Amino acid sequence: MHEIETPADGAGTDDAEDRIVVAVVRSGGIAGLRRRWRAEPAPEQAPTWIELVDRCPWDEHLDPDARGADRYVWSIHARLRDKQLEQVVPDTRLEGAWRELVDAVRGADAATDEDEH
């Protein structure tokens, strides 16, 4: 996995070091397609996003669910200041804090798409 999330703009500047970036990639399913969502919240939203990220059990070992084929797998990457966090979450384990974080990222990405059109 080991993807590094960097801010979309200002990479390499001091401001970029303080930015939060969270990306979610869903793979699998019947067609095996990958979908990607990304959130890069504004600085005033940082406390909310830090709380969402901190509530997730990043160090927990999540075994893939062997029950049934064509299940989704969620790869979640977060960059909080100088920390890079990553976890692969089987679809059957996408609940609680993980579900809240994924839903927030998907919602933020959809809002960004709407702003661009």
C-alpha positions in Angstrom: 0.0 0.0 0.0 2.4 2.8 1.2 0.9 5.7 -0.8 2.0 9.1 0.4 -0.7 11.7 0.4 0.4 15.2 -0.3 -1.6 18.5 -0.5 -2.9 19.3 -3.9 -1.3 22.8 -3.9 1.6 24.3 -2.2 3.5 21.0 -1.9 6.9 21.6 -0.2 5.9 24.8 1.5 5.5 25.3 5.3 1.7 25.7 4.8 1.6 22.3 3.1 3.2 20.7 6.2 0.1 21.7 8.3 -2.5 20.4 5.8 -4.6 17.4 6.3 -5.2 15.0 3.4 -7.3 11.9 3.6 -7.8 9.5 0.6 -10.0 6.5 0.3 -9.7 3.8 -2.5 -12.4 1.2 -2.8 -11.5 -1.8 -4.9 -13.1 -5.1 -5.6 -16.7 -5.9 -6.2 -18.1 -7.7 -9.1 -16.3 -5.7 -11.7 -13.2 -5.2 -9.7 -13.2 -1.5 -10.4 -11.3 1.1 -8.2 -13.0 4.3 -7.0 -11.0 7.0 -5.3 -12.1 9.9 -3.1 -10.0 12.5 -1.5 -10.5 15.2 1.1 -8.2 18.1 1.8 -10.2 20.2 4.4 -9.6 23.9 5.0 -7.6 24.8 8.1 -10.7 25.9 10.0 -12.1 22.4 9.5 -8.9 20.7 10.8 -10.2 20.0 14.4 -13.1 18.0 13.1 -11.0 16.0 10.7 -8.3 15.4 13.2 -10.9 13.9 15.5 -12.3 11.7 12.8 -8.8 10.4 11.9 -7.7 9.9 15.5 -10.8 7.8 16.4 -9.8 5.2 13.9 -7.8 2.2 15.1 -4.9 2.6 12.7 -2.7 0.0 14.5 -5.4 -2.8 14.5 -4.7 -5.8 12.3 -7.7 -6.4 10.2 -7.8 -9.8 8.5 -9.6 -9.9 5.2 -13.0 -11.5 5.2 -12.8 -14.8 3.4 -16.6 -15.2 3.3 -17.9 -14.6 -0.2 -16.3 -13.3 -3.4 -16.6 -9.9 -4.9 -16.4 -8.0 -1.6 -15.0 -4.5 -1.4 -11.7 -3.6 0.2 -11.2 0.0 1.4 -7.6 1.4 1.5 -7.5 4.5 3.7 -4.6 6.9 3.8 -4.3 10.0 6.0 -1.7 12.7 6.3 -1.9 14.7 9.5 0.9 17.2 9.6 4.0 15.0 9.8 2.2 11.6 10.2 1.3 9.3 7.4 -1.4 6.7 8.4 -2.7 3.8 6.3 -5.0 0.9 6.8 -6.8 -1.6 4.6 -10.3 -2.3 5.8 -12.4 -5.2 4.6 -15.9 -4.2 3.6 -17.3 -6.3 6.5 -15.2 -4.2 9.0 -16.1 -0.8 7.6 -18.1 0.3 10.6 -17.9 2.8 13.5 -15.1 5.3 13.2 -13.9 3.8 9.8 -17.4 4.3 8.3 -17.6 7.8 9.6 -14.2 8.7 8.1 -15.0 7.1 4.8 -18.4 8.8 4.6 -16.8 12.2 5.5 -14.2 11.8 2.7 -16.7 10.7 0.1 -19.0 13.7 1.1 -16.1 16.2 0.9 -15.0 14.8 -2.4 -18.5 15.1 -3.8 -18.8 18.7 -2.6 -15.5 19.5 -4.3 -16.8 18.0 -7.6 -20.0 20.1 -7.3 -17.9 23.3 -6.7 -15.9 22.6 -9.8 -18.9 22.3 -12.2 
